Amino acid sequence: MKFINIGYGNIVSSERIIAIVSPDSAPIKRLVQEARDQGRLIDSTYGRKTRAVVIMDSEHVVLSPVQPETMANRFSAPDDGRDDEK
């Protein structure tokens, strides 16, 4: 199982991520508000500006202070060589 750092030491499972998007568009803002209203929003920004919205397969929405491009690079970075599954 691989995890992705989404900022300030917070991590999510890369296998559960559906999309990493910018929070600027109106449809994403609506998605975030609906998740907040339904108790499915996880805010990991520590009060800083939201730069990315991570949509999970569990229908949770995670707010991150890290740029989507940075997170995508972390997502596609090669493994560190450790074999955790034996």
PyMOL Python script that loads the backbone (N, CA, C, O; Angstrom):
from pymol import cmd

cmd.read_pdbstr("""\
ATOM      1  N   MET A   1       0.841  -1.169   0.000  1.00  0.00           N
ATOM      2  CA  MET A   1       0.000   0.000   0.000  1.00  0.00           C
ATOM      3  C   MET A   1       0.894   1.243   0.000  1.00  0.00           C
ATOM      4  O   MET A   1       1.854   1.315   0.768  1.00  0.00           O
ATOM      5  N   LYS A   2       0.591   2.196  -0.837  1.00  0.00           N
ATOM      6  CA  LYS A   2       1.381   3.412  -0.937  1.00  0.00           C
ATOM      7  C   LYS A   2       0.561   4.588  -0.406  1.00  0.00           C
ATOM      8  O   LYS A   2      -0.644   4.679  -0.644  1.00  0.00           O
ATOM      9  N   PHE A   3       1.228   5.478   0.311  1.00  0.00           N
ATOM     10  CA  PHE A   3       0.585   6.659   0.864  1.00  0.00           C
ATOM     11  C   PHE A   3       1.167   7.910   0.230  1.00  0.00           C
ATOM     12  O   PHE A   3       2.328   7.931  -0.181  1.00  0.00           O
ATOM     13  N   ILE A   4       0.343   8.961   0.154  1.00  0.00           N
ATOM     14  CA  ILE A   4       0.754  10.227  -0.426  1.00  0.00           C
ATOM     15  C   ILE A   4       0.675  11.300   0.661  1.00  0.00           C
ATOM     16  O   ILE A   4      -0.330  11.411   1.362  1.00  0.00           O
ATOM     17  N   ASN A   5       1.745  12.089   0.794  1.00  0.00           N
ATOM     18  CA  ASN A   5       1.759  13.203   1.729  1.00  0.00           C
ATOM     19  C   ASN A   5       0.931  14.338   1.122  1.00  0.00           C
ATOM     20  O   ASN A   5       1.231  14.814   0.027  1.00  0.00           O
ATOM     21  N   ILE A   6      -0.109  14.767   1.838  1.00  0.00           N
ATOM     22  CA  ILE A   6      -0.964  15.838   1.320  1.00  0.00           C
ATOM     23  C   ILE A   6      -0.701  17.155   2.039  1.00  0.00           C
ATOM     24  O   ILE A   6      -1.459  18.110   1.873  1.00  0.00           O
ATOM     25  N   GLY A   7       0.348  17.217   2.825  1.00  0.00           N
ATOM     26  CA  GLY A   7       0.737  18.453   3.489  1.00  0.00           C
ATOM     27  C   GLY A   7       0.713  18.358   4.992  1.00  0.00           C
ATOM     28  O   GLY A   7      -0.185  17.748   5.572  1.00  0.00           O
ATOM     29  N   TYR A   8       1.723  18.976   5.639  1.00  0.00           N
ATOM     30  CA  TYR A   8       1.840  19.050   7.089  1.00  0.00           C
ATOM     31  C   TYR A   8       1.791  17.692   7.761  1.00  0.00           C
ATOM     32  O   TYR A   8       1.220  17.549   8.843  1.00  0.00           O
ATOM     33  N   GLY A   9       2.382  16.704   7.131  1.00  0.00           N
ATOM     34  CA  GLY A   9       2.470  15.380   7.719  1.00  0.00           C
ATOM     35  C   GLY A   9       1.217  14.531   7.578  1.00  0.00           C
ATOM     36  O   GLY A   9       1.167  13.418   8.101  1.00  0.00           O
ATOM     37  N   ASN A  10       0.216  15.028   6.889  1.00  0.00           N
ATOM     38  CA  ASN A  10      -1.009  14.260   6.668  1.00  0.00           C
ATOM     39  C   ASN A  10      -0.836  13.393   5.426  1.00  0.00           C
ATOM     40  O   ASN A  10      -0.274  13.836   4.424  1.00  0.00           O
ATOM     41  N   ILE A  11      -1.318  12.162   5.498  1.00  0.00           N
ATOM     42  CA  ILE A  11      -1.176  11.250   4.373  1.00  0.00           C
ATOM     43  C   ILE A  11      -2.504  10.571   4.067  1.00  0.00           C
ATOM     44  O   ILE A  11      -3.355  10.403   4.941  1.00  0.00           O
ATOM     45  N   VAL A  12      -2.658  10.184   2.801  1.00  0.00           N
ATOM     46  CA  VAL A  12      -3.832   9.411   2.378  1.00  0.00           C
ATOM     47  C   VAL A  12      -3.343   8.239   1.527  1.00  0.00           C
ATOM     48  O   VAL A  12      -2.259   8.287   0.946  1.00  0.00           O
ATOM     49  N   SER A  13      -4.143   7.215   1.467  1.00  0.00           N
ATOM     50  CA  SER A  13      -3.807   6.051   0.664  1.00  0.00           C
ATOM     51  C   SER A  13      -3.957   6.386  -0.813  1.00  0.00           C
ATOM     52  O   SER A  13      -5.008   6.864  -1.240  1.00  0.00           O
ATOM     53  N   SER A  14      -2.917   6.140  -1.588  1.00  0.00           N
ATOM     54  CA  SER A  14      -2.966   6.447  -3.022  1.00  0.00           C
ATOM     55  C   SER A  14      -3.961   5.555  -3.760  1.00  0.00           C
ATOM     56  O   SER A  14      -4.458   5.921  -4.825  1.00  0.00           O
ATOM     57  N   GLU A  15      -4.246   4.398  -3.198  1.00  0.00           N
ATOM     58  CA  GLU A  15      -5.185   3.470  -3.833  1.00  0.00           C
ATOM     59  C   GLU A  15      -6.630   3.942  -3.719  1.00  0.00           C
ATOM     60  O   GLU A  15      -7.491   3.473  -4.463  1.00  0.00           O
ATOM     61  N   ARG A  16      -6.906   4.860  -2.802  1.00  0.00           N
ATOM     62  CA  ARG A  16      -8.267   5.330  -2.557  1.00  0.00           C
ATOM     63  C   ARG A  16      -8.573   6.651  -3.266  1.00  0.00           C
ATOM     64  O   ARG A  16      -9.718   7.102  -3.246  1.00  0.00           O
ATOM     65  N   ILE A  17      -7.568   7.280  -3.894  1.00  0.00           N
ATOM     66  CA  ILE A  17      -7.751   8.573  -4.557  1.00  0.00           C
ATOM     67  C   ILE A  17      -8.399   8.383  -5.916  1.00  0.00           C
ATOM     68  O   ILE A  17      -7.950   7.571  -6.724  1.00  0.00           O
ATOM     69  N   ILE A  18      -9.470   9.148  -6.159  1.00  0.00           N
ATOM     70  CA  ILE A  18     -10.111   9.163  -7.473  1.00  0.00           C
ATOM     71  C   ILE A  18      -9.573  10.327  -8.290  1.00  0.00           C
ATOM     72  O   ILE A  18      -9.247  10.164  -9.465  1.00  0.00           O
ATOM     73  N   ALA A  19      -9.477  11.523  -7.663  1.00  0.00           N
ATOM     74  CA  ALA A  19      -9.030  12.710  -8.397  1.00  0.00           C
ATOM     75  C   ALA A  19      -8.370  13.699  -7.454  1.00  0.00           C
ATOM     76  O   ALA A  19      -8.675  13.754  -6.262  1.00  0.00           O
ATOM     77  N   ILE A  20      -7.444  14.488  -8.026  1.00  0.00           N
ATOM     78  CA  ILE A  20      -6.827  15.613  -7.329  1.00  0.00           C
ATOM     79  C   ILE A  20      -7.095  16.821  -8.211  1.00  0.00           C
ATOM     80  O   ILE A  20      -6.588  16.896  -9.331  1.00  0.00           O
ATOM     81  N   VAL A  21      -7.890  17.772  -7.715  1.00  0.00           N
ATOM     82  CA  VAL A  21      -8.330  18.891  -8.545  1.00  0.00           C
ATOM     83  C   VAL A  21      -8.076  20.223  -7.845  1.00  0.00           C
ATOM     84  O   VAL A  21      -7.872  20.284  -6.633  1.00  0.00           O
ATOM     85  N   SER A  22      -8.095  21.285  -8.645  1.00  0.00           N
ATOM     86  CA  SER A  22      -7.975  22.643  -8.138  1.00  0.00           C
ATOM     87  C   SER A  22      -9.309  23.080  -7.535  1.00  0.00           C
ATOM     88  O   SER A  22     -10.360  22.695  -8.048  1.00  0.00           O
ATOM     89  N   PRO A  23      -9.297  23.865  -6.474  1.00  0.00           N
ATOM     90  CA  PRO A  23     -10.546  24.253  -5.809  1.00  0.00           C
ATOM     91  C   PRO A  23     -11.229  25.478  -6.408  1.00  0.00           C
ATOM     92  O   PRO A  23     -12.194  25.978  -5.829  1.00  0.00           O
ATOM     93  N   ASP A  24     -10.763  25.972  -7.541  1.00  0.00           N
ATOM     94  CA  ASP A  24     -11.215  27.255  -8.058  1.00  0.00           C
ATOM     95  C   ASP A  24     -12.537  27.240  -8.811  1.00  0.00           C
ATOM     96  O   ASP A  24     -13.219  28.264  -8.855  1.00  0.00           O
ATOM     97  N   SER A  25     -12.915  26.128  -9.399  1.00  0.00           N
ATOM     98  CA  SER A  25     -14.124  26.124 -10.230  1.00  0.00           C
ATOM     99  C   SER A  25     -15.391  26.013  -9.374  1.00  0.00           C
ATOM    100  O   SER A  25     -15.365  25.480  -8.264  1.00  0.00           O
ATOM    101  N   ALA A  26     -16.484  26.522  -9.911  1.00  0.00           N
ATOM    102  CA  ALA A  26     -17.767  26.495  -9.191  1.00  0.00           C
ATOM    103  C   ALA A  26     -18.244  25.074  -8.884  1.00  0.00           C
ATOM    104  O   ALA A  26     -18.735  24.836  -7.780  1.00  0.00           O
ATOM    105  N   PRO A  27     -18.119  24.113  -9.820  1.00  0.00           N
ATOM    106  CA  PRO A  27     -18.556  22.749  -9.484  1.00  0.00           C
ATOM    107  C   PRO A  27     -17.769  22.135  -8.325  1.00  0.00           C
ATOM    108  O   PRO A  27     -18.341  21.407  -7.513  1.00  0.00           O
ATOM    109  N   ILE A  28     -16.494  22.411  -8.238  1.00  0.00           N
ATOM    110  CA  ILE A  28     -15.681  21.877  -7.135  1.00  0.00           C
ATOM    111  C   ILE A  28     -16.059  22.565  -5.830  1.00  0.00           C
ATOM    112  O   ILE A  28     -16.113  21.923  -4.781  1.00  0.00           O
ATOM    113  N   LYS A  29     -16.323  23.870  -5.890  1.00  0.00           N
ATOM    114  CA  LYS A  29     -16.770  24.582  -4.696  1.00  0.00           C
ATOM    115  C   LYS A  29     -18.091  24.004  -4.186  1.00  0.00           C
ATOM    116  O   LYS A  29     -18.282  23.869  -2.977  1.00  0.00           O
ATOM    117  N   ARG A  30     -19.000  23.665  -5.099  1.00  0.00           N
ATOM    118  CA  ARG A  30     -20.270  23.034  -4.708  1.00  0.00           C
ATOM    119  C   ARG A  30     -20.022  21.658  -4.094  1.00  0.00           C
ATOM    120  O   ARG A  30     -20.637  21.299  -3.090  1.00  0.00           O
ATOM    121  N   LEU A  31     -19.118  20.893  -4.702  1.00  0.00           N
ATOM    122  CA  LEU A  31     -18.778  19.566  -4.181  1.00  0.00           C
ATOM    123  C   LEU A  31     -18.236  19.663  -2.758  1.00  0.00           C
ATOM    124  O   LEU A  31     -18.605  18.869  -1.893  1.00  0.00           O
ATOM    125  N   VAL A  32     -17.359  20.637  -2.518  1.00  0.00           N
ATOM    126  CA  VAL A  32     -16.790  20.836  -1.186  1.00  0.00           C
ATOM    127  C   VAL A  32     -17.885  21.226  -0.194  1.00  0.00           C
ATOM    128  O   VAL A  32     -17.918  20.709   0.923  1.00  0.00           O
ATOM    129  N   GLN A  33     -18.774  22.127  -0.588  1.00  0.00           N
ATOM    130  CA  GLN A  33     -19.847  22.558   0.303  1.00  0.00           C
ATOM    131  C   GLN A  33     -20.803  21.405   0.622  1.00  0.00           C
ATOM    132  O   GLN A  33     -21.231  21.255   1.766  1.00  0.00           O
ATOM    133  N   GLU A  34     -21.136  20.600  -0.375  1.00  0.00           N
ATOM    134  CA  GLU A  34     -22.008  19.442  -0.145  1.00  0.00           C
ATOM    135  C   GLU A  34     -21.349  18.450   0.810  1.00  0.00           C
ATOM    136  O   GLU A  34     -22.009  17.903   1.694  1.00  0.00           O
ATOM    137  N   ALA A  35     -20.043  18.217   0.632  1.00  0.00           N
ATOM    138  CA  ALA A  35     -19.321  17.305   1.526  1.00  0.00           C
ATOM    139  C   ALA A  35     -19.298  17.865   2.942  1.00  0.00           C
ATOM    140  O   ALA A  35     -19.436  17.114   3.908  1.00  0.00           O
ATOM    141  N   ARG A  36     -19.126  19.173   3.075  1.00  0.00           N
ATOM    142  CA  ARG A  36     -19.135  19.811   4.397  1.00  0.00           C
ATOM    143  C   ARG A  36     -20.503  19.621   5.066  1.00  0.00           C
ATOM    144  O   ARG A  36     -20.586  19.267   6.242  1.00  0.00           O
ATOM    145  N   ASP A  37     -21.557  19.860   4.308  1.00  0.00           N
ATOM    146  CA  ASP A  37     -22.912  19.738   4.847  1.00  0.00           C
ATOM    147  C   ASP A  37     -23.235  18.308   5.272  1.00  0.00           C
ATOM    148  O   ASP A  37     -23.977  18.095   6.231  1.00  0.00           O
ATOM    149  N   GLN A  38     -22.676  17.323   4.555  1.00  0.00           N
ATOM    150  CA  GLN A  38     -22.962  15.915   4.822  1.00  0.00           C
ATOM    151  C   GLN A  38     -21.947  15.259   5.760  1.00  0.00           C
ATOM    152  O   GLN A  38     -22.048  14.065   6.043  1.00  0.00           O
ATOM    153  N   GLY A  39     -20.974  16.032   6.241  1.00  0.00           N
ATOM    154  CA  GLY A  39     -19.990  15.495   7.176  1.00  0.00           C
ATOM    155  C   GLY A  39     -18.940  14.612   6.526  1.00  0.00           C
ATOM    156  O   GLY A  39     -18.348  13.765   7.195  1.00  0.00           O
ATOM    157  N   ARG A  40     -18.697  14.795   5.225  1.00  0.00           N
ATOM    158  CA  ARG A  40     -17.710  13.990   4.509  1.00  0.00           C
ATOM    159  C   ARG A  40     -16.449  14.781   4.171  1.00  0.00           C
ATOM    160  O   ARG A  40     -15.600  14.293   3.425  1.00  0.00           O
ATOM    161  N   LEU A  41     -16.313  16.001   4.710  1.00  0.00           N
ATOM    162  CA  LEU A  41     -15.174  16.859   4.393  1.00  0.00           C
ATOM    163  C   LEU A  41     -14.078  16.681   5.439  1.00  0.00           C
ATOM    164  O   LEU A  41     -14.343  16.682   6.641  1.00  0.00           O
ATOM    165  N   ILE A  42     -12.846  16.528   4.963  1.00  0.00           N
ATOM    166  CA  ILE A  42     -11.676  16.450   5.835  1.00  0.00           C
ATOM    167  C   ILE A  42     -10.780  17.613   5.460  1.00  0.00           C
ATOM    168  O   ILE A  42     -10.249  17.664   4.350  1.00  0.00           O
ATOM    169  N   ASP A  43     -10.610  18.552   6.388  1.00  0.00           N
ATOM    170  CA  ASP A  43      -9.818  19.752   6.125  1.00  0.00           C
ATOM    171  C   ASP A  43      -8.429  19.569   6.732  1.00  0.00           C
ATOM    172  O   ASP A  43      -8.272  19.589   7.952  1.00  0.00           O
ATOM    173  N   SER A  44      -7.430  19.394   5.883  1.00  0.00           N
ATOM    174  CA  SER A  44      -6.060  19.204   6.357  1.00  0.00           C
ATOM    175  C   SER A  44      -5.187  20.416   6.045  1.00  0.00           C
ATOM    176  O   SER A  44      -3.970  20.291   5.906  1.00  0.00           O
ATOM    177  N   THR A  45      -5.813  21.593   5.934  1.00  0.00           N
ATOM    178  CA  THR A  45      -5.072  22.800   5.564  1.00  0.00           C
ATOM    179  C   THR A  45      -4.488  23.538   6.755  1.00  0.00           C
ATOM    180  O   THR A  45      -3.638  24.409   6.574  1.00  0.00           O
ATOM    181  N   TYR A  46      -4.918  23.216   7.967  1.00  0.00           N
ATOM    182  CA  TYR A  46      -4.462  23.910   9.178  1.00  0.00           C
ATOM    183  C   TYR A  46      -4.669  25.413   9.059  1.00  0.00           C
ATOM    184  O   TYR A  46      -3.824  26.196   9.493  1.00  0.00           O
ATOM    185  N   GLY A  47      -5.793  25.817   8.470  1.00  0.00           N
ATOM    186  CA  GLY A  47      -6.140  27.231   8.362  1.00  0.00           C
ATOM    187  C   GLY A  47      -5.492  27.959   7.204  1.00  0.00           C
ATOM    188  O   GLY A  47      -5.700  29.160   7.031  1.00  0.00           O
ATOM    189  N   ARG A  48      -4.721  27.259   6.419  1.00  0.00           N
ATOM    190  CA  ARG A  48      -4.071  27.906   5.274  1.00  0.00           C
ATOM    191  C   ARG A  48      -4.954  27.790   4.040  1.00  0.00           C
ATOM    192  O   ARG A  48      -6.004  27.150   4.078  1.00  0.00           O
ATOM    193  N   LYS A  49      -4.532  28.403   2.960  1.00  0.00           N
ATOM    194  CA  LYS A  49      -5.318  28.403   1.735  1.00  0.00           C
ATOM    195  C   LYS A  49      -5.401  26.994   1.139  1.00  0.00           C
ATOM    196  O   LYS A  49      -4.409  26.267   1.078  1.00  0.00           O
ATOM    197  N   THR A  50      -6.607  26.631   0.704  1.00  0.00           N
ATOM    198  CA  THR A  50      -6.805  25.339   0.038  1.00  0.00           C
ATOM    199  C   THR A  50      -6.281  25.444  -1.387  1.00  0.00           C
ATOM    200  O   THR A  50      -6.742  26.284  -2.161  1.00  0.00           O
ATOM    201  N   ARG A  51      -5.329  24.603  -1.732  1.00  0.00           N
ATOM    202  CA  ARG A  51      -4.748  24.621  -3.073  1.00  0.00           C
ATOM    203  C   ARG A  51      -5.122  23.394  -3.888  1.00  0.00           C
ATOM    204  O   ARG A  51      -4.988  23.394  -5.112  1.00  0.00           O
ATOM    205  N   ALA A  52      -5.595  22.334  -3.208  1.00  0.00           N
ATOM    206  CA  ALA A  52      -6.010  21.125  -3.916  1.00  0.00           C
ATOM    207  C   ALA A  52      -7.152  20.465  -3.165  1.00  0.00           C
ATOM    208  O   ALA A  52      -7.246  20.536  -1.939  1.00  0.00           O
ATOM    209  N   VAL A  53      -8.017  19.820  -3.935  1.00  0.00           N
ATOM    210  CA  VAL A  53      -9.120  19.051  -3.380  1.00  0.00           C
ATOM    211  C   VAL A  53      -8.918  17.607  -3.827  1.00  0.00           C
ATOM    212  O   VAL A  53      -8.819  17.325  -5.021  1.00  0.00           O
ATOM    213  N   VAL A  54      -8.860  16.701  -2.863  1.00  0.00           N
ATOM    214  CA  VAL A  54      -8.650  15.289  -3.150  1.00  0.00           C
ATOM    215  C   VAL A  54      -9.991  14.576  -2.971  1.00  0.00           C
ATOM    216  O   VAL A  54     -10.600  14.629  -1.902  1.00  0.00           O
ATOM    217  N   ILE A  55     -10.434  13.917  -4.027  1.00  0.00           N
ATOM    218  CA  ILE A  55     -11.694  13.189  -3.987  1.00  0.00           C
ATOM    219  C   ILE A  55     -11.372  11.710  -3.816  1.00  0.00           C
ATOM    220  O   ILE A  55     -10.630  11.122  -4.602  1.00  0.00           O
ATOM    221  N   MET A  56     -11.952  11.120  -2.764  1.00  0.00           N
ATOM    222  CA  MET A  56     -11.651   9.742  -2.418  1.00  0.00           C
ATOM    223  C   MET A  56     -12.771   8.813  -2.873  1.00  0.00           C
ATOM    224  O   MET A  56     -13.893   9.261  -3.111  1.00  0.00           O
ATOM    225  N   ASP A  57     -12.475   7.527  -2.993  1.00  0.00           N
ATOM    226  CA  ASP A  57     -13.481   6.560  -3.427  1.00  0.00           C
ATOM    227  C   ASP A  57     -14.550   6.306  -2.364  1.00  0.00           C
ATOM    228  O   ASP A  57     -15.585   5.712  -2.665  1.00  0.00           O
ATOM    229  N   SER A  58     -14.321   6.739  -1.150  1.00  0.00           N
ATOM    230  CA  SER A  58     -15.296   6.600  -0.070  1.00  0.00           C
ATOM    231  C   SER A  58     -16.266   7.777  -0.029  1.00  0.00           C
ATOM    232  O   SER A  58     -17.062   7.895   0.902  1.00  0.00           O
ATOM    233  N   GLU A  59     -16.202   8.646  -1.034  1.00  0.00           N
ATOM    234  CA  GLU A  59     -16.994   9.863  -1.168  1.00  0.00           C
ATOM    235  C   GLU A  59     -16.567  10.945  -0.187  1.00  0.00           C
ATOM    236  O   GLU A  59     -17.268  11.946  -0.040  1.00  0.00           O
ATOM    237  N   HIS A  60     -15.432  10.770   0.488  1.00  0.00           N
ATOM    238  CA  HIS A  60     -14.881  11.830   1.320  1.00  0.00           C
ATOM    239  C   HIS A  60     -14.151  12.816   0.412  1.00  0.00           C
ATOM    240  O   HIS A  60     -13.643  12.453  -0.650  1.00  0.00           O
ATOM    241  N   VAL A  61     -14.111  14.061   0.853  1.00  0.00           N
ATOM    242  CA  VAL A  61     -13.416  15.122   0.133  1.00  0.00           C
ATOM    243  C   VAL A  61     -12.378  15.684   1.091  1.00  0.00           C
ATOM    244  O   VAL A  61     -12.706  16.075   2.211  1.00  0.00           O
ATOM    245  N   VAL A  62     -11.116  15.723   0.647  1.00  0.00           N
ATOM    246  CA  VAL A  62     -10.015  16.163   1.497  1.00  0.00           C
ATOM    247  C   VAL A  62      -9.447  17.465   0.934  1.00  0.00           C
ATOM    248  O   VAL A  62      -9.101  17.541  -0.245  1.00  0.00           O
ATOM    249  N   LEU A  63      -9.354  18.495   1.792  1.00  0.00           N
ATOM    250  CA  LEU A  63      -8.761  19.762   1.392  1.00  0.00           C
ATOM    251  C   LEU A  63      -7.284  19.750   1.759  1.00  0.00           C
ATOM    252  O   LEU A  63      -6.914  19.355   2.864  1.00  0.00           O
ATOM    253  N   SER A  64      -6.438  20.187   0.821  1.00  0.00           N
ATOM    254  CA  SER A  64      -5.003  20.156   1.032  1.00  0.00           C
ATOM    255  C   SER A  64      -4.375  21.513   0.712  1.00  0.00           C
ATOM    256  O   SER A  64      -4.826  22.201  -0.204  1.00  0.00           O
ATOM    257  N   PRO A  65      -3.336  21.906   1.461  1.00  0.00           N
ATOM    258  CA  PRO A  65      -2.628  23.158   1.173  1.00  0.00           C
ATOM    259  C   PRO A  65      -1.538  23.000   0.113  1.00  0.00           C
ATOM    260  O   PRO A  65      -0.813  23.954  -0.170  1.00  0.00           O
ATOM    261  N   VAL A  66      -1.414  21.821  -0.469  1.00  0.00           N
ATOM    262  CA  VAL A  66      -0.378  21.524  -1.458  1.00  0.00           C
ATOM    263  C   VAL A  66      -0.967  21.643  -2.866  1.00  0.00           C
ATOM    264  O   VAL A  66      -2.105  21.238  -3.101  1.00  0.00           O
ATOM    265  N   GLN A  67      -0.195  22.195  -3.795  1.00  0.00           N
ATOM    266  CA  GLN A  67      -0.636  22.341  -5.186  1.00  0.00           C
ATOM    267  C   GLN A  67      -0.964  20.973  -5.795  1.00  0.00           C
ATOM    268  O   GLN A  67      -0.296  19.989  -5.477  1.00  0.00           O
ATOM    269  N   PRO A  68      -1.976  20.892  -6.663  1.00  0.00           N
ATOM    270  CA  PRO A  68      -2.313  19.616  -7.310  1.00  0.00           C
ATOM    271  C   PRO A  68      -1.140  19.020  -8.095  1.00  0.00           C
ATOM    272  O   PRO A  68      -0.957  17.802  -8.114  1.00  0.00           O
ATOM    273  N   GLU A  69      -0.349  19.877  -8.740  1.00  0.00           N
ATOM    274  CA  GLU A  69       0.801  19.394  -9.527  1.00  0.00           C
ATOM    275  C   GLU A  69       1.833  18.727  -8.620  1.00  0.00           C
ATOM    276  O   GLU A  69       2.398  17.690  -8.969  1.00  0.00           O
ATOM    277  N   THR A  70       2.074  19.327  -7.462  1.00  0.00           N
ATOM    278  CA  THR A  70       3.030  18.759  -6.507  1.00  0.00           C
ATOM    279  C   THR A  70       2.543  17.400  -6.014  1.00  0.00           C
ATOM    280  O   THR A  70       3.312  16.445  -5.908  1.00  0.00           O
ATOM    281  N   MET A  71       1.249  17.336  -5.715  1.00  0.00           N
ATOM    282  CA  MET A  71       0.688  16.077  -5.236  1.00  0.00           C
ATOM    283  C   MET A  71       0.729  15.016  -6.338  1.00  0.00           C
ATOM    284  O   MET A  71       1.000  13.848  -6.061  1.00  0.00           O
ATOM    285  N   ALA A  72       0.465  15.410  -7.567  1.00  0.00           N
ATOM    286  CA  ALA A  72       0.520  14.469  -8.684  1.00  0.00           C
ATOM    287  C   ALA A  72       1.936  13.933  -8.858  1.00  0.00           C
ATOM    288  O   ALA A  72       2.120  12.752  -9.155  1.00  0.00           O
ATOM    289  N   ASN A  73       2.937  14.791  -8.675  1.00  0.00           N
ATOM    290  CA  ASN A  73       4.328  14.337  -8.759  1.00  0.00           C
ATOM    291  C   ASN A  73       4.638  13.335  -7.657  1.00  0.00           C
ATOM    292  O   ASN A  73       5.343  12.353  -7.891  1.00  0.00           O
ATOM    293  N   ARG A  74       4.124  13.569  -6.479  1.00  0.00           N
ATOM    294  CA  ARG A  74       4.320  12.625  -5.376  1.00  0.00           C
ATOM    295  C   ARG A  74       3.604  11.318  -5.672  1.00  0.00           C
ATOM    296  O   ARG A  74       4.093  10.238  -5.341  1.00  0.00           O
ATOM    297  N   PHE A  75       2.452  11.426  -6.293  1.00  0.00           N
ATOM    298  CA  PHE A  75       1.646  10.256  -6.639  1.00  0.00           C
ATOM    299  C   PHE A  75       2.379   9.364  -7.625  1.00  0.00           C
ATOM    300  O   PHE A  75       2.325   8.140  -7.513  1.00  0.00           O
ATOM    301  N   SER A  76       3.067   9.967  -8.593  1.00  0.00           N
ATOM    302  CA  SER A  76       3.723   9.197  -9.645  1.00  0.00           C
ATOM    303  C   SER A  76       5.209   8.970  -9.386  1.00  0.00           C
ATOM    304  O   SER A  76       5.900   8.392 -10.225  1.00  0.00           O
ATOM    305  N   ALA A  77       5.710   9.420  -8.230  1.00  0.00           N
ATOM    306  CA  ALA A  77       7.126   9.225  -7.908  1.00  0.00           C
ATOM    307  C   ALA A  77       7.418   7.739  -7.733  1.00  0.00           C
ATOM    308  O   ALA A  77       6.573   6.992  -7.239  1.00  0.00           O
ATOM    309  N   PRO A  78       8.616   7.309  -8.138  1.00  0.00           N
ATOM    310  CA  PRO A  78       8.960   5.894  -7.966  1.00  0.00           C
ATOM    311  C   PRO A  78       9.027   5.522  -6.497  1.00  0.00           C
ATOM    312  O   PRO A  78       9.303   6.357  -5.636  1.00  0.00           O
ATOM    313  N   ASP A  79       8.773   4.267  -6.233  1.00  0.00           N
ATOM    314  CA  ASP A  79       8.800   3.760  -4.865  1.00  0.00           C
ATOM    315  C   ASP A  79      10.200   3.929  -4.295  1.00  0.00           C
ATOM    316  O   ASP A  79      11.167   4.005  -5.053  1.00  0.00           O
ATOM    317  N   ASP A  80      10.327   3.991  -2.972  1.00  0.00           N
ATOM    318  CA  ASP A  80      11.622   4.204  -2.337  1.00  0.00           C
ATOM    319  C   ASP A  80      12.479   2.952  -2.240  1.00  0.00           C
ATOM    320  O   ASP A  80      13.562   2.983  -1.657  1.00  0.00           O
ATOM    321  N   GLY A  81      11.998   1.847  -2.811  1.00  0.00           N
ATOM    322  CA  GLY A  81      12.792   0.638  -2.842  1.00  0.00           C
ATOM    323  C   GLY A  81      12.528  -0.326  -1.709  1.00  0.00           C
ATOM    324  O   GLY A  81      12.990  -1.466  -1.739  1.00  0.00           O
ATOM    325  N   ARG A  82      11.784   0.123  -0.705  1.00  0.00           N
ATOM    326  CA  ARG A  82      11.478  -0.772   0.418  1.00  0.00           C
ATOM    327  C   ARG A  82      10.359  -1.709   0.012  1.00  0.00           C
ATOM    328  O   ARG A  82       9.405  -1.308  -0.655  1.00  0.00           O
ATOM    329  N   ASP A  83      10.483  -2.940   0.412  1.00  0.00           N
ATOM    330  CA  ASP A  83       9.458  -3.924   0.122  1.00  0.00           C
ATOM    331  C   ASP A  83       8.698  -4.190   1.413  1.00  0.00           C
ATOM    332  O   ASP A  83       9.117  -5.013   2.227  1.00  0.00           O
ATOM    333  N   ASP A  84       7.565  -3.484   1.604  1.00  0.00           N
ATOM    334  CA  ASP A  84       6.807  -3.606   2.828  1.00  0.00           C
ATOM    335  C   ASP A  84       5.984  -4.890   2.864  1.00  0.00           C
ATOM    336  O   ASP A  84       5.682  -5.405   3.940  1.00  0.00           O
ATOM    337  N   GLU A  85       5.619  -5.413   1.684  1.00  0.00           N
ATOM    338  CA  GLU A  85       4.820  -6.631   1.624  1.00  0.00           C
ATOM    339  C   GLU A  85       5.750  -7.821   1.421  1.00  0.00           C
ATOM    340  O   GLU A  85       6.484  -7.886   0.435  1.00  0.00           O
ATOM    341  N   LYS A  86       5.713  -8.748   2.351  1.00  0.00           N
ATOM    342  CA  LYS A  86       6.590  -9.919   2.235  1.00  0.00           C
ATOM    343  C   LYS A  86       5.795 -11.165   2.312  1.00  0.00           C
ATOM    344  O   LYS A  86       6.353 -12.260   2.233  1.00  0.00           O
TER     345      LYS A  86
END
""", "prot")
cmd.dss("prot")
cmd.show_as("cartoon", "prot")
cmd.util.cbc("prot")
cmd.orient("prot")
